[in-house]
Amino acid sequence: MPNGFNNRKLTVIDIKDLIQGALSDTVNIFDYSTLAIKFESRANPLDIGAWCYQNRLRANRSQRLVRLDSILDHRKVRIENLLDKIILELTSGKKESSLIQELKNFGRFIDWCDSSGHSHFFSNVKKANTTVIAFIEYQKGLLRKHSRSILTAVTAQNNVIKWLASSLGVDQSMLIEGLVLLKKNMSSVNSTLSPLNKDVMHQLKCYEQILNQISDILINQKPLPYLLELTNQSVWLMPQKKVFATAAMLKSRQNWPNKYYAYDYLNGCISQPEEIEHLYDEARKKYSAQTAVKSAITLKHQVNTTPRHYIRIFLFNYAQAAFYNLFLANTGMNSKQAFEMTWSEEFITKNTCQGFKTIKQRAKGKTQNFEITSTFLPTFKLYLKLRSFILDGNDYPKLFVCHFNGKVTMKGMNRDYLTNLTRKQLAHLIGCKPIPPRAWRAYKGVKALEQTRGDIKTTSDLLQNTPTTLIKSYGNVSIGIATKEFQKFYKRLVNRAEVMTTPTPSGNCTDLHNPETTHSSIKPDCKSFELCLFCEHYAYHADREDIHKLLSMKYVILETKQLASSKEHFDKLFSEVLFRIDELVNEAISRQLISNNDLGEIKKMISSEDLSPYWQQKLDLLSLIGAI
């Protein structure tokens, strides 16, 4: 235990009891500095009482170690107010998982305060306001370093203001008076970069090897220990809760809570008692070694004679996590879609286009379709065979099966369970940081864009989202995919810029009032300057003036998003326009027709609402009539 830090006795109260007590006015907590709340969706209690102490350290089971002399008594009242707000939120219909995430953000804020000279943020409104200002500046610093996305920063800011105001018992407006808050809009959504191809190939190969070999072990009831052979290493799977330990993991064996000395993870066998005696206390080393080996042999026999032993279920979860990553990479689904997918054995496969299969199946009276590559179909069927073996004739409503202590449960797993299992366990097997779900989705976008020759609409349909979502959330998937269509289009723009042109709010025109286009769905009309970008007479100089016009137009489009009747309506009107603007600006940079410094200055002007004349006039008019 770190010097000066201590455990303290906690008052752990179930959230249901707190809510019931609040309704009957029987909540009695004598010391809020000891309070820990047990939520239904969280394994360990949330130790909010520790926030009463200025000096805290994280310990096992989420309890905080504290310096007992660092308690700040005025914080106890703030925790009491915080508890009232928690109960109010939940009884008003707030989702528990969302509330816990907000409290985690607030806890990180408190940690930041106590480590950066703002420990008196809970004292009064004035000090809280000063602290919020400092925290926003801290977030801005992280944004400048590109170590935090604007969405994360804005979420943290808003959570802090909400819970700090509630703790102080004041309105949020009192904390933010005179402040310029961080804002998020469509242009600030973080684009997810597609992972490098070499990382993709390595991880997909490893996941395939894990799925194939563990399926063989389980379905064909092969005994453990079993040598799992991967591209980067070979690892023994053992008949124990700690199923494997790589050479790297074994270097920290002394730090394991249970050392499992009877298991020789390097050689895939159970050790002899005399080989491990020296690892136990001198007084009982012979007995301890013999007992450990005897227990290991007994457990090995049980595991190898029970087809669905709980340790074999652990193996199934590793195989399922491997398939989960393969599935996301192949379908482009997000984790929520995958976990909510209902499933039955009534499914058919249908050829859709070269290299693709559509899976159609009915579950709970509804037909669901999703598309996979033809080469992935055998892998998909192998998982279904393994899933069927584990379920042993039982029905299960979801594609991914949830287990608790080796038993199938209908409660349903947390959507992050397999992601966390990949990060905490499979990462050791593949020997690198796993590619997360959003990056798999970006990778799928890359492949789809390549196959559709840059067709945004088709790609967004494949990923089951809108063109705008694809561009904003996964826009970087197109890095390195300079489609022939755009290259030809850009070349024509440059050629047109060399002849006599007429300036327009979106650039220049070679034949005003005579719109023509080859685009399949967008029809320029010389009245909507946003559509000029798709006209055969549009000319683009790619200089400061033209780029200022384009980014001014983009700014006004985004500012008027709320005027659209729906998100789908906005996407239909402007998604391709916004994407074309980004293409034109990026192409000018890549061809060195404008410097990054010049572009930075233009963007700074735009953020200050210093737009080109036409778009400035349009923005001012919309503001004057109260439309924005």
C-alpha positions in Angstrom: 0.0 0.0 0.0 1.4 3.4 -0.9 2.9 5.4 2.0 0.3 7.5 3.8 -2.7 6.1 1.9 -5.3 3.9 3.7 -8.4 1.8 3.0 -11.5 3.1 4.7 -14.8 1.5 5.6 -17.4 2.0 2.9 -21.1 2.4 3.1 -22.2 0.5 0.0 -25.9 1.1 -0.9 -27.8 -0.4 -3.8 -29.2 2.2 -6.1 -32.6 0.5 -5.9 -32.6 1.0 -2.1 -31.5 4.6 -2.5 -34.4 5.3 -4.9 -36.9 3.5 -2.7 -35.6 5.4 0.3 -35.9 8.7 -1.5 -39.5 7.9 -2.4 -40.4 7.1 1.2 -38.1 9.8 2.6 -36.0 7.3 4.6 -32.5 7.8 3.2 -30.2 8.1 6.2 -26.5 8.4 5.4 -24.4 9.6 8.4 -21.1 10.2 6.6 -21.2 10.9 2.8 -17.4 10.5 2.6 -17.9 6.7 3.0 -20.7 6.4 0.3 -20.3 4.0 -2.5 -23.3 3.2 -4.8 -24.0 -0.2 -6.3 -25.5 0.2 -9.7 -27.2 -2.7 -11.6 -25.1 -2.3 -14.7 -21.8 -2.0 -13.0 -19.9 -4.9 -11.4 -18.2 -2.8 -8.6 -19.7 0.0 -6.5 -18.9 3.6 -7.5 -17.0 5.2 -4.7 -18.2 8.8 -4.8 -17.5 9.3 -1.2 -13.8 9.3 -2.0 -14.3 12.7 -3.8 -14.5 14.2 -0.3 -10.7 13.6 0.0 -8.1 15.7 -1.8 -5.6 12.8 -2.1 -6.9 9.6 -3.7 -5.5 6.6 -5.5 -7.4 3.9 -7.4 -7.4 0.4 -5.7 -8.9 -3.0 -6.4 -12.7 -3.3 -7.0 -12.9 0.5 -7.8 -12.5 1.5 -4.1 -10.1 4.5 -3.7 -7.2 4.6 -1.3 -7.2 8.0 0.5 -5.0 10.1 2.8 -7.3 10.3 5.7 -6.0 13.8 6.7 -6.8 15.2 3.2 -10.6 15.2 3.8 -12.3 18.5 3.0 -15.5 18.6 5.1 -17.4 21.0 2.8 -17.4 18.4 0.1 -19.7 16.1 2.1 -22.6 18.5 1.5 -21.8 18.5 -2.3 -21.8 14.7 -2.4 -25.3 14.8 -0.7 -26.5 17.2 -3.4 -25.0 15.0 -6.0 -26.8 11.9 -4.6 -30.1 13.8 -4.8 -29.4 14.6 -8.5 -28.5 11.0 -9.2 -31.8 9.8 -7.8 -33.8 12.5 -9.6 -32.1 11.6 -13.0 -32.9 7.9 -12.6 -36.5 8.3 -11.5 -37.0 10.7 -14.4 -36.1 8.0 -16.9 -32.3 8.6 -17.3 -30.6 5.4 -18.6 -28.3 4.1 -15.9 -25.3 3.4 -18.2 -25.5 7.0 -19.5 -25.6 8.4 -16.0 -22.6 6.3 -14.9 -20.6 7.6 -17.9 -21.4 11.2 -16.9 -20.3 10.5 -13.3 -17.1 9.0 -14.6 -16.4 12.2 -16.6 -17.2 14.3 -13.5 -14.8 12.1 -11.5 -12.0 12.7 -14.0 -12.7 16.4 -13.6 -12.3 16.2 -9.8 -9.1 14.3 -10.3 -7.9 17.0 -12.6 -8.9 19.7 -10.1 -7.1 18.1 -7.2 -3.9 17.6 -9.2 -3.8 21.1 -10.8 -4.3 23.5 -8.0 -8.1 23.8 -8.1 -9.0 21.8 -5.1 -11.5 24.5 -3.8 -13.8 24.1 -6.8 -16.5 22.8 -4.5 -16.3 25.8 -2.1 -18.6 28.3 -3.8 -19.9 29.5 -7.1 -17.1 32.0 -7.8 -14.4 29.4 -7.3 -16.4 26.9 -9.3 -16.7 29.4 -12.2 -12.9 30.1 -12.1 -12.3 26.3 -12.2 -14.6 25.8 -15.2 -12.8 28.5 -17.1 -9.5 26.8 -16.4 -10.9 23.4 -17.3 -12.2 24.7 -20.7 -8.7 26.2 -21.4 -7.2 22.8 -20.5 -9.6 21.1 -23.0 -8.6 23.6 -25.6 -4.9 22.8 -25.0 -5.7 19.1 -25.6 -7.5 20.0 -28.8 -4.6 22.0 -30.1 -2.3 19.0 -29.5 -4.8 16.7 -31.3 -4.9 14.5 -28.2 -8.7 14.9 -27.8 -11.6 15.2 -30.2 -13.9 18.1 -30.0 -16.8 15.8 -29.3 -15.0 14.3 -26.3 -14.0 17.8 -25.1 -17.6 19.2 -25.4 -19.1 16.1 -23.7 -16.7 16.5 -20.8 -17.4 20.2 -20.5 -21.1 19.7 -20.5 -21.0 16.9 -18.0 -18.8 18.9 -15.6 -21.1 22.0 -15.8 -24.2 19.9 -15.2 -22.9 17.9 -12.2 -20.9 20.8 -10.6 -24.0 23.0 -10.7 -26.1 20.2 -9.1 -23.5 19.7 -6.4 -23.5 23.4 -5.5 -27.3 23.5 -5.7 -27.3 26.3 -8.3 -28.5 26.8 -11.9 -26.0 26.0 -14.6 -26.2 29.5 -16.0 -24.4 30.8 -12.9 -21.3 28.8 -13.7 -21.1 29.7 -17.4 -22.0 33.4 -17.3 -19.7 35.3 -19.6 -18.0 32.1 -20.8 -17.4 31.1 -24.4 -18.2 27.4 -24.4 -16.8 24.7 -26.7 -19.2 23.8 -29.4 -19.7 20.9 -31.7 -21.2 20.8 -35.1 -21.2 18.5 -38.1 -17.8 19.9 -39.3 -16.2 19.0 -35.9 -17.1 15.3 -35.9 -13.9 13.3 -35.7 -13.2 11.2 -38.7 -11.9 7.8 -38.0 -8.8 6.8 -39.9 -8.7 3.5 -41.6 -6.0 1.2 -40.1 -2.9 0.4 -42.0 -3.2 -2.6 -44.3 -0.4 -4.5 -42.7 -2.1 -4.3 -39.3 -5.4 -5.4 -40.8 -3.9 -8.4 -42.5 -2.0 -9.5 -39.4 -5.0 -9.2 -37.1 -7.5 -10.8 -39.4 -5.1 -13.7 -39.9 -4.7 -14.2 -36.1 -8.4 -13.9 -35.4 -9.1 -16.5 -38.1 -6.5 -18.9 -36.6 -8.0 -18.4 -33.1 -11.5 -19.1 -34.3 -10.5 -22.1 -36.4 -8.4 -23.8 -33.8 -10.7 -23.2 -30.8 -13.7 -24.4 -32.8 -11.7 -27.6 -33.6 -10.9 -28.0 -29.8 -14.5 -27.5 -28.7 -16.6 -29.2 -31.5 -14.2 -32.2 -31.8 -13.7 -32.3 -28.0 -9.9 -32.2 -28.2 -8.1 -32.3 -24.9 -6.2 -29.5 -23.1 -3.4 -28.5 -23.0 -3.4 -27.6 -26.7 -0.8 -25.6 -28.7 -2.5 -22.6 -30.3 -0.4 -21.8 -33.3 -0.6 -18.2 -34.5 1.3 -16.2 -37.1 3.4 -14.3 -34.5 3.7 -16.9 -31.8 2.6 -20.3 -30.4 0.8 -20.4 -27.1 -0.4 -23.3 -24.9 -4.1 -23.3 -23.9 -4.3 -24.8 -20.4 -7.2 -26.4 -18.5 -7.4 -23.5 -16.0 -9.2 -20.2 -15.6 -6.1 -18.5 -16.7 -6.3 -20.3 -20.0 -3.0 -19.0 -21.5 0.1 -17.0 -20.7 2.4 -15.8 -23.3 6.2 -15.4 -22.7 5.6 -11.7 -22.2 2.9 -12.3 -19.6 5.0 -14.8 -17.7 7.6 -12.1 -17.0 5.1 -10.5 -14.6 3.9 -13.8 -13.0 4.8 -12.6 -9.5 2.2 -9.9 -9.8 -0.6 -12.3 -10.6 -3.2 -12.6 -7.8 -3.1 -16.4 -8.3 0.3 -17.6 -9.5 -1.0 -21.0 -10.9 2.5 -22.6 -10.2 1.3 -26.1 -11.1 0.9 -25.1 -14.7 3.9 -24.9 -17.0 2.6 -22.4 -19.6 5.8 -22.5 -21.6 5.8 -26.3 -22.2 2.1 -27.0 -22.0 2.0 -29.5 -19.1 1.3 -29.8 -15.4 4.5 -29.6 -13.4 5.9 -32.2 -11.0 5.6 -31.3 -7.3 9.4 -31.3 -6.8 9.8 -28.8 -9.7 7.7 -26.1 -8.0 8.4 -26.7 -4.3 10.9 -23.8 -4.1 8.1 -21.4 -5.2 6.1 -21.9 -1.9 6.8 -20.9 1.7 9.5 -23.0 3.2 7.4 -24.4 6.1 4.7 -26.0 3.8 6.3 -26.1 0.4 6.1 -29.8 -0.1 2.5 -30.1 0.9 1.5 -26.9 -1.1 3.2 -28.2 -4.2 1.6 -31.6 -4.0 -1.8 -30.1 -3.4 -1.5 -27.7 -6.3 -0.5 -30.4 -8.7 -3.2 -32.8 -7.5 -5.9 -30.1 -8.0 -4.5 -29.3 -11.4 -4.7 -33.0 -12.5 -8.2 -33.3 -11.2 -9.3 -30.1 -13.0 -7.7 -31.3 -16.2 -9.6 -34.5 -16.1 -12.9 -32.6 -15.5 -12.2 -30.2 -18.4 -11.3 -33.0 -20.8 -14.3 -35.1 -20.0 -17.0 -32.4 -19.9 -17.7 -31.0 -23.4 -19.1 -27.8 -22.1 -17.0 -27.3 -19.0 -16.9 -23.7 -17.9 -13.2 -23.4 -18.9 -14.2 -24.6 -22.3 -16.8 -21.8 -22.3 -13.9 -19.4 -21.6 -12.4 -20.7 -24.8 -15.6 -20.2 -26.7 -15.7 -16.6 -25.6 -12.2 -16.1 -27.0 -13.3 -17.7 -30.3 -16.5 -15.6 -30.3 -14.4 -12.4 -29.7 -12.2 -13.4 -32.7 -15.2 -13.9 -34.9 -16.7 -10.6 -33.7 -13.7 -8.7 -35.1 -13.8 -10.7 -38.3 -17.6 -10.0 -38.6 -17.2 -6.2 -38.0 -14.4 -6.0 -40.5 -16.4 -7.9 -43.2 -19.8 -6.3 -42.7 -18.9 -2.8 -41.6 -21.5 -2.9 -38.8 -21.0 -0.9 -35.7 -20.9 -2.7 -32.3 -24.5 -1.7 -31.4 -25.9 -3.2 -34.6 -24.0 -6.4 -34.1 -25.1 -6.9 -30.5 -28.7 -6.0 -31.2 -28.9 -8.5 -34.1 -31.5 -11.1 -33.5 -30.8 -14.5 -35.0 -32.5 -17.8 -35.9 -31.3 -20.8 -37.9 -33.8 -19.9 -40.7 -31.5 -18.0 -43.1 -30.6 -18.2 -46.7 -27.7 -16.8 -48.7 -28.2 -15.0 -52.0 -25.7 -13.7 -54.6 -26.0 -9.9 -55.0 -23.0 -8.8 -57.0 -19.6 -10.2 -57.9 -17.8 -11.2 -54.7 -20.7 -10.6 -52.3 -23.4 -12.6 -50.5 -26.5 -11.3 -48.8 -27.6 -13.1 -45.7 -31.4 -13.1 -45.3 -32.9 -14.5 -42.1 -36.1 -14.1 -40.1 -36.1 -13.7 -36.4 -39.1 -12.7 -34.2 -41.2 -12.2 -37.3 -38.8 -9.7 -38.9 -36.6 -10.2 -42.0 -33.0 -8.9 -41.6 -30.4 -8.6 -44.4 -26.7 -7.9 -44.2 -24.0 -8.3 -46.8 -20.7 -10.3 -46.5 -18.0 -11.2 -49.0 -18.2 -14.6 -50.6 -14.9 -15.6 -49.1 -16.2 -14.9 -45.5 -19.2 -17.3 -45.8 -17.2 -20.4 -44.6 -16.0 -18.5 -41.6 -19.5 -17.3 -40.8 -20.9 -20.8 -41.1 -18.1 -22.1 -38.8 -19.1 -19.7 -36.1 -22.7 -20.7 -36.5 -21.7 -24.4 -36.1 -19.6 -23.5 -32.9 -22.5 -21.4 -31.6 -24.9 -24.3 -32.1 -22.6 -26.7 -30.3 -22.3 -24.4 -27.3 -26.0 -23.8 -27.1 -26.6 -27.6 -27.2 -30.1 -27.5 -28.6 -31.2 -24.4 -26.7 -32.6 -21.4 -28.5 -30.9 -18.0 -28.2 -32.3 -14.8 -29.7 -29.1 -13.0 -30.5 -26.2 -13.8 -32.9 -23.7 -13.3 -30.1 -24.1 -15.5 -27.1 -23.8 -14.3 -23.5 -22.4 -16.4 -20.8 -22.1 -15.9 -17.0 -19.9 -18.2 -15.0 -20.0 -20.7 -17.9 -23.8 -20.7 -18.2 -25.8 -19.3 -21.1 -27.9 -16.3 -19.9 -30.6 -14.5 -21.7 -29.8 -11.2 -20.0 -27.6 -10.1 -22.9 -24.0 -9.1 -22.8 -22.8 -5.5 -22.6 -22.1 -4.2 -26.1 -18.5 -3.5 -25.1 -17.9 -7.0 -23.7 -16.3 -8.6 -26.7 -14.4 -5.3 -27.5 -13.0 -5.4 -23.9 -12.2 -9.1 -24.1 -10.3 -8.4 -27.3 -8.4 -5.5 -25.7 -7.6 -7.3 -22.5 -7.1 -10.9 -23.6 -6.7 -11.4 -27.4 -4.3 -8.5 -27.5 -1.8 -10.7 -25.8 -2.3 -13.4 -28.4 -2.1 -11.2 -31.5 0.9 -9.3 -30.0 -0.3 -5.7 -30.7 -3.0 -3.2 -30.0 -6.3 -4.5 -31.4 -8.1 -2.5 -34.1 -11.3 -1.0 -32.5 -14.8 -1.4 -33.9 -14.9 2.2 -35.5 -11.6 1.5 -37.2 -12.9 -1.8 -38.6 -15.9 0.2 -40.0 -13.5 2.7 -41.6 -11.6 -0.2 -43.1 -14.8 -1.6 -44.6 -15.5 1.9 -46.0 -12.1 1.9 -47.7 -12.8 -1.4 -49.4 -16.3 -0.4 -50.4 -15.1 2.9 -51.8 -12.4 1.1 -53.8 -15.1 -1.4 -55.2 -17.6 1.4 -55.9 -15.0 3.7 -57.5 -15.7 6.4 -54.9 -19.5 6.2 -55.0 -20.5 7.8 -51.7 -24.2 6.8 -51.9 -23.5 3.1 -52.6 -20.8 3.0 -49.9 -23.1 4.6 -47.3 -25.9 2.1 -48.2 -23.4 -0.7 -47.6 -22.4 0.6 -44.2 -26.1 1.3 -43.4 -25.7 5.0 -42.7 -26.3 8.3 -44.5 -23.8 9.9 -46.9 -23.2 12.7 -44.5 -22.4 10.3 -41.6 -20.0 8.4 -43.9 -18.2 11.6 -44.9 -18.1 13.2 -41.4 -17.5 10.1 -39.2 -15.5 8.0 -41.6 -14.3 10.7 -44.1 -10.7 9.7 -43.8 -11.4 6.3 -45.3 -10.9 7.9 -48.6 -7.3 8.9 -48.0 -5.3 7.4 -50.7 -8.3 6.7 -52.9 -8.1 9.4 -55.6 -10.9 8.2 -57.8 -10.5 8.5 -61.6 -13.8 10.3 -61.8 -12.7 13.2 -59.5 -9.2 13.4 -61.1 -10.8 13.9 -64.5 -13.3 16.4 -63.1 -10.5 18.3 -61.4 -8.4 18.4 -64.6 -11.4 19.9 -66.4 -11.8 22.6 -63.6 -8.1 23.6 -64.0 -8.5 23.8 -67.8 -11.6 26.0 -67.5 -9.8 28.3 -65.1 -7.4 29.2 -67.9 -10.1 30.7 -70.1 -12.3 33.8 -69.5 -14.5 33.3 -66.5 -17.1 35.2 -64.5 -16.8 35.2 -60.7 -19.6 33.6 -58.7 -20.2 33.0 -55.0 -18.9 29.5 -55.3 -16.0 30.1 -57.6 -16.1 31.0 -61.3 -18.1 30.1 -64.4 -17.2 29.8 -68.1 -20.7 30.0 -69.4 -23.1 31.8 -67.1 -26.8 30.9 -67.2 -26.2 27.8 -69.2 -26.0 25.0 -66.7 -24.9 21.5 -67.8 -24.0 18.4 -65.8 -23.1 14.7 -66.1 -24.2 14.0 -62.5 -26.9 11.4 -62.2 -29.0 13.2 -59.6 -27.8 16.8 -59.0 -29.1 19.3 -61.5 -27.4 22.8 -61.4 -29.7 25.7 -62.1 -27.6 28.9 -61.7 -29.8 30.0 -58.8 -28.5 27.6 -56.1 -24.7 28.4 -56.0 -24.1 25.2 -53.9 -24.9 23.1 -57.0 -22.4 25.0 -59.2 -19.7 22.5 -58.1 -21.3 19.8 -60.2 -21.7 22.0 -63.4 -19.7 21.4 -66.5 -19.0 25.2 -66.7 -17.7 25.5 -63.1 -14.1 26.8 -63.0 -11.8 26.7 -59.9 -8.6 28.7 -59.5 -7.7 27.0 -56.2 -6.4 30.3 -54.8 -7.2 32.1 -51.5 -10.3 33.8 -53.0 -11.9 30.6 -54.3 -11.1 28.6 -51.2 -12.5 31.4 -49.0 -15.7 31.2 -51.1 -16.0 27.4 -50.7 -15.4 27.4 -47.0 -17.8 30.3 -46.5 -20.4 28.3 -48.4 -19.7 25.2 -46.2 -20.0 27.3 -43.0 -23.5 28.7 -44.0 -24.7 25.2 -45.1 -23.8 23.7 -41.7 -25.2 26.7 -39.8 -28.6 26.2 -41.5 -28.8 22.5 -40.9 -31.6 22.9 -38.3 -33.8 24.6 -41.0 -34.1 21.2 -42.9 -37.2 19.3 -42.1 -35.2 16.3 -41.0 -31.6 14.9 -41.0 -32.4 12.8 -44.0 -33.7 15.9 -45.8 -30.4 17.7 -45.1 -28.3 14.7 -46.2 -30.2 14.5 -49.4 -29.7 18.2 -50.1 -26.1 18.8 -49.0 -24.1 15.7 -48.3 -22.4 15.5 -51.7 -21.9 19.3 -51.8 -20.0 19.2 -48.5 -17.9 16.2 -49.7 -17.1 18.0 -53.0 -16.0 21.1 -51.1 -13.6 19.0 -49.0 -12.3 17.3 -52.1 -11.6 20.6 -53.8 -9.8 22.1 -50.8 -7.7 18.9 -50.2 -6.7 18.7 -53.8 -5.5 22.3 -53.8 -3.3 21.4 -50.8 -2.0 18.2 -52.3 -1.0 20.0 -55.5 0.6 22.8 -53.4 -1.6 25.5 -55.1 -2.2 26.9 -51.6 -0.1 26.6 -48.5 -1.2 25.1 -45.2 -0.5 28.5 -43.6 -2.9 30.2 -46.0 -5.5 27.6 -45.5 -5.1 28.0 -41.7 -5.7 31.7 -42.0 -8.8 31.2 -44.1 -10.2 28.7 -41.6 -9.5 31.2 -38.8 -11.5 33.8 -40.7 -14.3 31.4 -41.2 -14.5 30.5 -37.5 -14.7 34.2 -36.7 -17.6 34.5 -39.2 -15.5 36.6 -41.6 -17.0 35.1 -44.8 -16.8 36.0 -48.5 -19.3 38.8 -49.4 -22.2 36.8 -50.7 -22.2 34.2 -48.0 -21.6 36.9 -45.3 -24.7 38.7 -46.6 -26.7 35.5 -46.6 -25.6 34.6 -43.0 -26.4 38.1 -41.7 -29.9 38.0 -43.3 -30.6 34.6 -41.8 -29.5 35.8 -38.4 -31.5 39.1 -38.8 -34.8 37.2 -39.4 -34.0 34.8 -36.5 -33.7 31.7 -38.7 -30.3 30.8 -37.1 
